[in-house]
Amino acid sequence: MTAVIGILNKNAVAIAADSAVTVSGSNGSKIYNTANKIFTLSKFHPVSITIYNSANFITTPWEIIIKIYRKELGERSFPRLRDYSDDFFRFLKTNNFFSSEDLIDHFFKSLIFYSIEDFVRKSYERAMMEENDLILLSKEKRLQVFRKHLINLIDLEIEKTQNVEQLEDFKTLTKKEFNSLTKKDINDIFEQNYKELANKDLRDKYSTFLYNYIKSKLFYGPWSGLIFAGYGDDEIYPTTISTKIASVFDKKIRFYTDVVETINNNNTGSIMPFAQRDVIDTLITGISPDINATLFGTFNNILNGYNEYLIKLTTKDNPELAAKLSRLDIDKVCEEFVEEIDKIKKIKHIEPTVNTVSILSKEDLAEMAESLIYLTYLKRRISSHEESVGGPVDVAIISKGDGFIWIKRKHYFEEKYNPQFNYKYFNS
């Protein structure tokens, strides 16, 4: 995991990222504090790209892809930052996604296998919890019970995928086209691993889920976040474009633009945290996201408890009042309470912080960005959670006039021993 932040105003955009990367394998996971996450997208123009979550696209490290693209881009530039983003994804496609067709196919089959395995495991767990005397049933009866729970789980996921916005490049994908590409793989995996459990109805149900999933903005398994930041030739104020990207299906990339933040006369300052953002959100809003998430439920339970108590007290002596109390809409009261809390957060914390950001100098933007990443690291350090944020904090400033400037940057080598590095950077 990681922590990344972009802080923008009319002067510049500051980008900061930690160096932690989690490597998982069959023997567990290990955290290394040596990852590079901030890169110049162009050697000659004020544009950067930052990565978070998975460091690879399929199996190719993003760092390699970015540096190959940077070399191809050369001195070319675009009017808007959005054009750089579009050109980068065009580059991915024209280079066959830096993977072979066999590898892409293997990854898709792995998605099918592990998603089915997850469904089956959860259905078994649910059946064991909810069904009595499973051990006494015949084998066929047990399979029917497991199959029923499995179908119910898949139905829930189908509903979930149908309620999520679709990926732009997959809106035209039909079920018939999808079946022609996936039917054999789905049937083979069921046949090899769950032959007795999977009848035709179950296979069709799973196929419907997978079809909706591929078209949706839901990502299961590895995915990466790419943050483009800086200026196009025609832009005088900075922009950040956050994109999420997962995999490839039918020679198309499953990706979408998550957030676009542009500085203008109506939006003079912005703080954009990514990945592990809980500590930064706490500082900006004045309340921990974990506590904020429980406000409605906790207040609702307390009010319902008091209301029930009052109904019991008044039922005998004042049944009319008791009836009115029973009709009281507690949910509406709680919603009004949460709305008032949100207003207080906005007035007391969010707006003052953003207003201050809008007038910060470049140096202050960089210091603020670094401090927020460090506080996230410190929170992980002093808690019982895995230290998934850590290592040196890299900080860069991008401005219209000065371009991309490193404020703090780690190197795996010492520059004094490698004078050719700086020479080759601009001459290769």
BELBEL-V910525 format. One record per pair of residues at least 6 apart in sequence whose C-alpha atoms are under 7 Angstrom apart, sorted by the first residue. I is the first residue (numbers start at 1). J is the second residue. If there is no record, write none. Layout:
I/J
I/J
This chain:
1/20
1/21
1/22
1/53
1/388
1/389
2/18
2/20
2/21
2/52
2/53
2/275
2/276
2/388
2/389
3/17
3/18
3/274
3/275
3/276
3/277
3/373
3/389
4/16
4/17
4/18
4/273
4/274
4/275
5/15
5/16
5/17
5/272
5/273
5/274
5/369
6/13
6/14
6/15
6/16
6/271
6/272
6/273
7/13
7/14
7/15
7/270
7/271
7/272
7/365
7/369
8/14
8/238
8/269
8/270
8/271
9/263
9/268
9/269
9/270
9/357
9/358
10/237
10/238
10/263
10/268
11/361
11/362
11/399
12/238
12/362
12/397
12/398
12/399
13/230
13/238
13/397
13/398
13/399
14/365
14/366
14/369
14/396
14/397
14/398
15/369
15/395
15/396
15/397
16/369
16/370
16/393
16/394
16/395
16/396
17/37
17/373
17/393
17/394
17/395
18/373
18/389
18/390
18/391
18/392
18/393
18/394
19/33
19/34
19/35
19/36
19/390
19/391
19/392
19/393
20/31
20/32
20/33
20/34
20/35
20/388
20/389
20/390
20/391
21/31
21/32
21/33
21/35
22/29
22/30
22/31
22/32
23/29
23/30
23/31
24/30
31/388
33/390
33/391
34/391
37/50
37/51
37/52
38/49
38/50
38/51
39/48
39/49
39/50
40/47
40/48
40/49
41/47
41/48
41/49
41/66
41/70
42/70
42/73
44/75
45/403
46/230
46/231
46/398
46/399
46/400
46/403
46/404
47/229
47/230
47/231
47/404
48/228
48/229
48/230
49/226
49/227
49/228
49/229
50/226
50/227
50/228
51/224
51/225
51/226
51/227
52/224
52/225
52/226
52/275
53/223
53/224
53/225
53/275
54/222
54/223
54/224
55/61
55/62
55/224
56/62
58/247
60/98
78/84
78/232
78/233
79/232
79/233
79/234
80/231
80/232
80/233
80/234
80/235
81/230
81/231
81/232
85/228
104/248
109/185
112/186
113/189
119/150
119/153
120/150
123/146
123/149
123/150
124/146
127/146
127/149
134/142
143/197
147/197
151/202
154/206
154/209
157/209
158/209
158/212
161/212
161/213
161/216
162/212
164/216
164/217
165/216
165/217
166/215
166/216
166/217
167/215
167/216
167/217
167/256
170/215
171/215
175/211
178/211
190/198
219/246
222/246
223/245
223/246
224/244
224/245
224/246
225/242
225/243
225/244
225/245
226/242
226/243
226/244
227/240
227/241
227/242
227/243
228/240
228/241
228/242
229/239
229/240
229/241
230/238
230/239
230/240
230/398
231/237
231/238
231/239
231/400
236/400
237/263
237/264
238/262
238/263
239/261
239/262
239/263
240/260
240/261
240/262
241/259
241/260
241/261
242/257
242/258
242/259
242/260
243/256
243/257
243/258
244/255
244/256
244/257
244/258
245/254
245/255
245/256
246/254
246/255
247/253
247/254
248/254
263/269
268/358
269/354
269/355
269/357
269/358
270/354
270/357
273/280
278/288
278/289
279/376
280/372
281/289
282/288
282/289
284/349
284/350
284/353
285/345
285/349
285/350
286/345
286/349
296/334
296/338
299/334
300/330
300/331
300/334
303/330
304/330
307/325
311/322
311/325
311/326
314/321
314/322
315/322
366/395
366/397
370/393
370/395
376/389
377/389
377/390
380/386
380/387
380/389
381/387
392/410
394/408
394/409
394/410
395/406
395/407
395/408
395/409
396/404
396/405
396/406
396/407
396/408
397/404
397/405
397/406
397/407
398/404
398/405
